[in-house]
């Protein structure tokens, strides 16, 4: 078959995405693709083998059927991204094997598959009820597949312990399945109570009872059987880390250079913080000043209201200073993080999918204080939500961070870039905004805001160093926690939660790396545009590409600029 151009590529993309959504229906729902709402992931050995064959087939077809030189620039960008995503998925399924090593992978699927149907009225009521019933009925099957994979992995690891189930994954999953159990026990019945058809209500109640029982059984399995046999290592290993980073994020920089840049930025940021701290309180050490200022925090019952007030301040500033366009659909609701998501999340954004039709809210989740924790741990948690740190969090998550970013993605014409997002772009943009908004004058140059903005940057740099060293076998979990406390001035409890996250999220380097890439691209664009440079125009152009790896879109932006000069 002769290789073809843009039209053929677009058809191939649609065919690929149909198979991708069928294998990942929970992601499809989150994106706003609702043809798969009544399905739940199949993670049987047969289904995984079938997906591996499908990915390999499409990889060959892209090479065989598509002529890159005949594509438009944007289509070539999509081709590059699609090829990389196929490589990344092959690595995840065949090499990393979260489905065989991480019970939390299944907690995420079970919880989010149902939560995504309840949180927004995105489809007609009868369709949502049918989808909910089908997914609830499928949860016991999914969790049975999980137990089979995990038990086999633990057994096989007797001969090669490093390839087994990591104990930390089981410990995290025990918390997550407790959250899932609470979610199924409380949130789902409230939804079912709204069903007026008695027969449909009974069917949902039966399906709900089966799903709740499956979660409870899964938690018992983890605690009574898997935990004592979980002796694997969480680290990806140097080779897998580098291959996956290249495929997911187009970051080809050698690991040593990534870590070296991290240490340089860490020391420079610490020095800037010490200088500012000396101006604020000459007689206090930096860690002591951070502790002192962090005591200015809301009470537990005022936590979410305080975020709502400050969010409005940030939005007004972005509009008044014309930092970036805020497209139509700006509907933000600040609310509590769902219980099943709280073990690893401090604050996070949950926008409607880019394919969603109509107006739907974006949820800005803030994890509330856990009243079951001892008072000292509750106080430590509230200090992390102090009035200065809140500003960076709001800029990052809402205005002009992830929320504004998601509104731009909805307008992106590319199917590939609506489905597949790069962390260097998504988190890099939001983290870049924390610094940029203060640089533009938010807070009237209050040094306390700058100090905490730099503190946020510091522990993102700490993430880059710690997670990279953890997954290349140079840091243990305890060493990472100690590093975050010592070098990033983190509270021990928050450092523990952070390091736990890194075991399952190896590429938290994307925050700092993406920020540095965007900042460098902005300066290159400023030089190219000269007196015609506009910060808003640069931001709008950047966000107009969706969420591809920053390195790929940077090349296109500068090429367009040179062509227009």
ROLUM-300840 format. One record per residue (C-alpha): residue in three letters; residue number from 0; x, y, z negated. Coordinates in steps of 0.5 Angstrom, whole numbers, plus 500, padded with zeros to 3 digits. Last residue first. Layout:
BEGIN
  aa   i  c1  c2  c3
 ALA NUM   X   Y   Z
...
***
This chain:
BEGIN
  aa   i  c1  c2  c3
 UNK 564 517 576 479
 UNK 563 512 571 480
 UNK 562 516 565 482
 UNK 561 521 566 476
 UNK 560 515 566 471
 UNK 559 511 560 474
 UNK 558 518 556 473
 UNK 557 519 559 466
 UNK 556 512 556 465
 UNK 555 513 550 468
 UNK 554 519 548 465
 UNK 553 516 550 458
 UNK 552 511 545 459
 UNK 551 515 539 459
 UNK 550 519 541 453
 UNK 549 513 543 449
 UNK 548 511 536 450
 UNK 547 503 536 452
 UNK 546 498 539 448
 UNK 545 493 543 453
 UNK 544 496 547 458
 UNK 543 492 553 457
 UNK 542 495 554 450
 UNK 541 502 556 453
 UNK 540 499 561 458
 UNK 539 494 564 452
 UNK 538 501 565 447
 UNK 537 505 568 453
 UNK 536 499 573 454
 UNK 535 498 575 447
 UNK 534 505 576 446
 UNK 533 506 580 452
 UNK 532 512 581 456
 UNK 531 512 586 462
 UNK 530 518 590 459
 UNK 529 522 584 461
 UNK 528 518 578 463
 UNK 527 524 573 464
 UNK 526 527 575 457
 UNK 525 521 575 454
 UNK 524 520 568 457
 UNK 523 526 565 454
 UNK 522 525 568 448
 UNK 521 518 565 447
 UNK 520 521 558 450
 UNK 519 526 558 444
 UNK 518 520 560 439
 UNK 517 516 554 442
 UNK 516 522 549 442
 UNK 515 524 551 434
 UNK 514 517 550 432
 UNK 513 516 543 436
 UNK 512 523 541 432
 UNK 511 520 543 426
 UNK 510 513 540 426
 UNK 509 515 534 430
 UNK 508 520 532 425
 UNK 507 514 528 422
 UNK 506 515 523 427
 UNK 505 516 517 422
 UNK 504 509 517 420
 UNK 503 508 510 416
 UNK 502 514 511 411
 UNK 501 513 518 412
 UNK 500 507 519 408
 UNK 499 509 515 402
 UNK 498 515 521 402
 UNK 497 510 526 402
 UNK 496 506 523 397
 UNK 495 512 522 392
 UNK 494 514 529 394
 UNK 493 508 532 392
 UNK 492 508 528 385
 UNK 491 515 530 384
 UNK 490 514 538 385
 UNK 489 518 540 391
 UNK 488 524 545 391
 UNK 487 526 543 398
 UNK 486 533 540 396
 UNK 485 532 537 390
 UNK 484 525 535 390
 UNK 483 525 533 397
 UNK 482 532 529 396
 UNK 481 529 525 390
 UNK 480 523 523 394
 UNK 479 527 521 400
 UNK 478 532 517 396
 UNK 477 527 513 392
 UNK 476 524 511 399
 UNK 475 531 509 401
 UNK 474 535 514 406
 UNK 473 540 512 411
 UNK 472 536 506 415
 UNK 471 534 510 421
 UNK 470 527 510 419
 UNK 469 529 513 412
 UNK 468 534 518 415
 UNK 467 529 521 420
 UNK 466 524 521 415
 UNK 465 528 525 410
 UNK 464 531 530 415
 UNK 463 525 532 419
 UNK 462 521 532 413
 UNK 461 526 537 409
 UNK 460 525 541 415
 UNK 459 518 541 414
 UNK 458 520 542 407
 UNK 457 524 548 408
 UNK 456 518 551 413
 UNK 455 513 551 408
 UNK 454 518 554 403
 UNK 453 520 560 408
 UNK 452 512 561 408
 UNK 451 512 561 401
 UNK 450 518 566 400
 UNK 449 515 571 406
 UNK 448 508 571 402
 UNK 447 512 573 396
 UNK 446 516 578 400
 UNK 445 509 582 401
 UNK 444 511 585 408
 UNK 443 504 588 409
 UNK 442 500 581 408
 UNK 441 500 580 416
 UNK 440 505 584 419
 UNK 439 507 581 426
 UNK 438 513 577 423
 UNK 437 508 574 418
 UNK 436 503 572 424
 UNK 435 510 569 427
 UNK 434 512 565 421
 UNK 433 506 561 420
 UNK 432 504 561 427
 UNK 431 510 556 429
 UNK 430 508 551 424
 UNK 429 501 551 428
 UNK 428 505 551 435
 UNK 427 510 545 433
 UNK 426 504 541 430
 UNK 425 500 540 436
 UNK 424 506 542 441
 UNK 423 511 537 438
 UNK 422 506 532 436
 UNK 421 504 531 443
 UNK 420 497 530 445
 UNK 419 494 525 450
 UNK 418 486 525 451
 UNK 417 485 532 453
 UNK 416 492 532 457
 UNK 415 491 526 461
 UNK 414 484 529 463
 UNK 413 487 536 465
 UNK 412 482 542 466
 UNK 411 484 545 459
 UNK 410 478 549 457
 UNK 409 477 544 451
 UNK 408 484 545 449
 UNK 407 484 552 448
 UNK 406 478 551 443
 UNK 405 483 546 439
 UNK 404 489 551 439
 UNK 403 484 556 436
 UNK 402 483 551 430
 UNK 401 490 548 430
 UNK 400 493 555 429
 UNK 399 491 562 430
 UNK 398 487 562 425
 UNK 397 485 555 422
 UNK 396 490 550 420
 UNK 395 497 553 420
 UNK 394 495 560 419
 UNK 393 490 557 413
 UNK 392 496 553 410
 UNK 391 501 559 411
 UNK 390 496 563 407
 UNK 389 494 558 402
 UNK 388 502 558 400
 UNK 387 501 565 397
 UNK 386 495 564 393
 UNK 385 497 557 390
 UNK 384 495 550 393
 UNK 383 501 547 391
 UNK 382 500 549 384
 UNK 381 493 546 384
 UNK 380 497 539 385
 UNK 379 501 540 379
 UNK 378 496 542 375
 UNK 377 492 536 377
 UNK 376 498 532 375
 UNK 375 499 535 368
 UNK 374 491 534 367
 UNK 373 492 526 368
 UNK 372 489 524 374
 UNK 371 481 522 374
 UNK 370 479 529 376
 UNK 369 482 528 383
 UNK 368 483 536 385
 UNK 367 480 537 392
 UNK 366 483 535 399
 UNK 365 482 541 403
 UNK 364 479 539 410
 UNK 363 478 544 415
 UNK 362 472 541 419
 UNK 361 471 544 426
 UNK 360 463 545 428
 UNK 359 459 543 434
 UNK 358 457 547 440
 UNK 357 455 543 446
 UNK 356 458 537 450
 UNK 355 464 534 447
 UNK 354 470 532 452
 UNK 353 475 536 448
 UNK 352 473 533 441
 UNK 351 470 536 435
 UNK 350 475 539 431
 UNK 349 478 535 424
 UNK 348 483 540 421
 UNK 347 488 538 415
 UNK 346 489 540 408
 UNK 345 493 535 403
 UNK 344 492 529 406
 UNK 343 495 522 404
 UNK 342 491 519 399
 UNK 341 485 523 401
 UNK 340 483 520 407
 UNK 339 478 515 405
 UNK 338 475 520 400
 UNK 337 473 525 406
 UNK 336 477 532 405
 UNK 335 472 537 402
 UNK 334 470 543 406
 UNK 333 472 549 410
 UNK 332 467 550 416
 UNK 331 469 553 423
 UNK 330 465 555 429
 UNK 329 469 558 434
 UNK 328 466 555 440
 UNK 327 468 561 445
 UNK 326 475 562 446
 UNK 325 480 566 441
 UNK 324 485 569 445
 UNK 323 492 570 442
 UNK 322 496 575 438
 UNK 321 491 581 439
 UNK 320 493 585 433
 UNK 319 486 586 431
 UNK 318 483 579 433
 UNK 317 489 575 429
 UNK 316 488 580 423
 UNK 315 481 579 423
 UNK 314 482 571 423
 UNK 313 487 571 417
 UNK 312 482 575 413
 UNK 311 476 570 414
 UNK 310 480 564 412
 UNK 309 482 568 406
 UNK 308 475 568 403
 UNK 307 474 560 405
 UNK 306 480 558 402
 UNK 305 478 561 396
 UNK 304 471 558 396
 UNK 303 475 551 397
 UNK 302 479 551 391
 UNK 301 474 555 386
 UNK 300 472 549 382
 UNK 299 479 547 381
 UNK 298 481 553 379
 UNK 297 485 558 384
 UNK 296 492 559 384
 UNK 295 497 564 381
 UNK 294 502 559 377
 UNK 293 505 558 384
 UNK 292 509 564 382
 UNK 291 512 561 376
 UNK 290 514 555 379
 UNK 289 517 558 386
 UNK 288 521 563 381
 UNK 287 524 557 377
 UNK 286 526 554 383
 UNK 285 529 560 386
 UNK 284 533 562 379
 UNK 283 530 568 375
 UNK 282 534 574 373
 UNK 281 533 578 380
 UNK 280 526 577 380
 UNK 279 523 579 387
 UNK 278 529 582 390
 UNK 277 533 575 388
 UNK 276 528 571 391
 UNK 275 528 574 397
 UNK 274 536 573 398
 UNK 273 535 566 395
 UNK 272 529 564 400
 UNK 271 534 567 406
 UNK 270 539 562 403
 UNK 269 535 556 403
 UNK 268 533 557 410
 UNK 267 540 557 412
 UNK 266 541 551 409
 UNK 265 535 547 411
 UNK 264 536 550 418
 UNK 263 544 547 419
 UNK 262 541 541 415
 UNK 261 536 540 420
 UNK 260 540 541 426
 UNK 259 545 536 424
 UNK 258 539 531 423
 UNK 257 537 532 430
 UNK 256 544 532 433
 UNK 255 545 525 430
 UNK 254 539 523 433
 UNK 253 541 524 440
 UNK 252 537 529 443
 UNK 251 532 526 448
 UNK 250 525 529 445
 UNK 249 520 527 450
 UNK 248 515 527 445
 UNK 247 512 520 445
 UNK 246 516 516 450
 UNK 245 523 519 447
 UNK 244 521 519 440
 UNK 243 519 512 441
 UNK 242 526 510 444
 UNK 241 530 513 439
 UNK 240 526 510 433
 UNK 239 526 503 436
 UNK 238 534 504 437
 UNK 237 535 507 430
 UNK 236 531 502 426
 UNK 235 523 503 425
 UNK 234 524 503 417
 UNK 233 518 500 413
 UNK 232 522 494 411
 UNK 231 518 487 409
 UNK 230 517 484 403
 UNK 229 510 484 402
 UNK 228 509 477 399
 UNK 227 506 479 392
 UNK 226 502 485 395
 UNK 225 499 480 400
 UNK 224 495 475 396
 UNK 223 491 478 390
 UNK 222 492 486 391
 UNK 221 491 486 399
 UNK 220 486 480 399
 UNK 219 482 484 394
 UNK 218 482 490 398
 UNK 217 480 486 404
 UNK 216 474 483 400
 UNK 215 472 490 398
 UNK 214 472 492 405
 UNK 213 468 486 408
 UNK 212 463 487 402
 UNK 211 462 494 404
 UNK 210 461 492 412
 UNK 209 456 487 410
 UNK 208 452 491 406
 UNK 207 452 496 411
 UNK 206 450 491 417
 UNK 205 444 489 412
 UNK 204 442 496 410
 UNK 203 442 498 418
 UNK 202 438 493 420
 UNK 201 433 494 414
 UNK 200 433 502 416
 UNK 199 431 500 423
 UNK 198 425 495 421
 UNK 197 423 501 416
 UNK 196 423 506 422
 UNK 195 424 513 418
 UNK 194 432 513 418
 UNK 193 434 519 413
 UNK 192 436 514 408
 UNK 191 441 511 412
 UNK 190 445 517 412
 UNK 189 445 517 405
 UNK 188 447 510 405
 UNK 187 453 511 409
 UNK 186 456 517 405
 UNK 185 456 513 398
 UNK 184 458 506 398
 UNK 183 461 506 405
 UNK 182 465 512 403
 UNK 181 467 509 396
 UNK 180 469 503 399
 UNK 179 474 507 404
 UNK 178 477 511 399
 UNK 177 478 504 395
 UNK 176 481 502 402
 UNK 175 486 508 402
 UNK 174 488 507 395
 UNK 173 490 499 397
 UNK 172 493 501 404
 UNK 171 498 506 400
 UNK 170 500 500 396
 UNK 169 500 495 402
 UNK 168 504 499 406
 UNK 167 509 501 401
 UNK 166 510 493 400
 UNK 165 512 493 407
 UNK 164 509 487 411
 UNK 163 515 483 414
 UNK 162 520 484 419
 UNK 161 526 485 414
 UNK 160 524 479 411
 UNK 159 526 474 416
 UNK 158 525 467 414
 UNK 157 520 468 409
 UNK 156 517 474 414
 UNK 155 513 468 418
 UNK 154 509 468 412
 UNK 153 508 475 411
 UNK 152 506 476 418
 UNK 151 501 471 419
 UNK 150 498 474 413
 UNK 149 498 480 416
 UNK 148 495 478 422
 UNK 147 490 474 420
 UNK 146 488 479 414
 UNK 145 487 484 420
 UNK 144 483 480 424
 UNK 143 478 478 419
 UNK 142 478 486 418
 UNK 141 476 487 425
 UNK 140 470 482 424
 UNK 139 468 484 418
 UNK 138 467 491 421
 UNK 137 463 489 427
 UNK 136 456 489 424
 UNK 135 458 497 422
 UNK 134 460 498 429
 UNK 133 454 496 432
 UNK 132 449 499 426
 UNK 131 452 506 427
 UNK 130 452 505 435
 UNK 129 444 504 435
 UNK 128 443 509 430
 UNK 127 447 514 434
 UNK 126 443 512 440
 UNK 125 437 513 437
 UNK 124 439 520 434
 UNK 123 441 523 440
 UNK 122 449 524 441
 UNK 121 453 529 438
 UNK 120 450 530 431
 UNK 119 456 531 427
 UNK 118 460 527 421
 UNK 117 456 521 422
 UNK 116 459 518 428
 UNK 115 466 520 427
 UNK 114 465 517 420
 UNK 113 463 510 422
 UNK 112 470 509 427
 UNK 111 474 513 422
 UNK 110 473 509 416
 UNK 109 474 502 420
 UNK 108 480 504 424
 UNK 107 483 508 418
 UNK 106 483 502 414
 UNK 105 485 498 419
 UNK 104 492 501 420
 UNK 103 492 502 413
 UNK 102 493 494 413
 UNK 101 500 495 416
 UNK 100 504 490 419
 UNK  99 501 486 424
 UNK  98 497 492 427
 UNK  97 502 496 426
 UNK  96 506 492 431
 UNK  95 513 497 432
 UNK  94 515 492 438
 UNK  93 510 490 442
 UNK  92 503 494 441
 UNK  91 507 500 439
 UNK  90 512 500 444
 UNK  89 507 498 450
 UNK  88 503 504 447
 UNK  87 509 509 448
 UNK  86 511 506 455
 UNK  85 504 508 457
 UNK  84 504 514 454
 UNK  83 511 516 457
 UNK  82 508 514 464
 UNK  81 502 518 463
 UNK  80 506 524 461
 UNK  79 510 524 467
 UNK  78 504 523 471
 UNK  77 500 529 468
 UNK  76 506 534 469
 UNK  75 506 531 476
 UNK  74 499 533 477
 UNK  73 500 540 474
 UNK  72 506 541 479
 UNK  71 501 539 485
 UNK  70 503 532 487
 UNK  69 506 530 494
 UNK  68 513 529 491
 UNK  67 510 524 486
 UNK  66 508 519 491
 UNK  65 503 515 487
 UNK  64 501 507 489
 UNK  63 507 503 487
 UNK  62 510 507 481
 UNK  61 504 508 478
 UNK  60 501 501 480
 UNK  59 507 498 476
 UNK  58 506 502 470
 UNK  57 498 500 471
 UNK  56 500 493 471
 UNK  55 504 493 465
 UNK  54 499 497 461
 UNK  53 494 492 463
 UNK  52 498 486 461
 UNK  51 499 489 454
 UNK  50 492 490 453
 UNK  49 490 483 455
 UNK  48 495 481 450
 UNK  47 492 485 444
 UNK  46 485 483 446
 UNK  45 488 475 445
 UNK  44 491 476 439
 UNK  43 485 479 436
 UNK  42 485 487 435
 UNK  41 478 488 438
 UNK  40 476 496 436
 UNK  39 469 497 435
 UNK  38 464 498 440
 UNK  37 457 502 440
 UNK  36 460 509 441
 UNK  35 464 507 447
 UNK  34 460 511 452
 UNK  33 461 517 447
 UNK  32 467 520 450
 UNK  31 467 526 445
 UNK  30 475 526 443
 UNK  29 473 523 437
 UNK  28 469 518 440
 UNK  27 474 515 445
 UNK  26 479 515 439
 UNK  25 474 510 436
 UNK  24 473 506 442
 UNK  23 481 504 443
 UNK  22 481 498 447
 UNK  21 475 500 451
 UNK  20 477 508 451
 UNK  19 484 506 454
 UNK  18 481 501 460
 UNK  17 476 507 462
 UNK  16 482 512 461
 UNK  15 486 508 466
 UNK  14 481 508 471
 UNK  13 480 515 471
 UNK  12 487 516 471
 UNK  11 488 512 478
 UNK  10 482 516 481
 UNK   9 486 523 479
 UNK   8 493 519 482
 UNK   7 489 518 489
 UNK   6 487 525 489
 UNK   5 493 528 488
 UNK   4 498 524 493
 UNK   3 499 517 495
 UNK   2 504 511 496
 UNK   1 503 507 502
 UNK   0 500 500 500
***
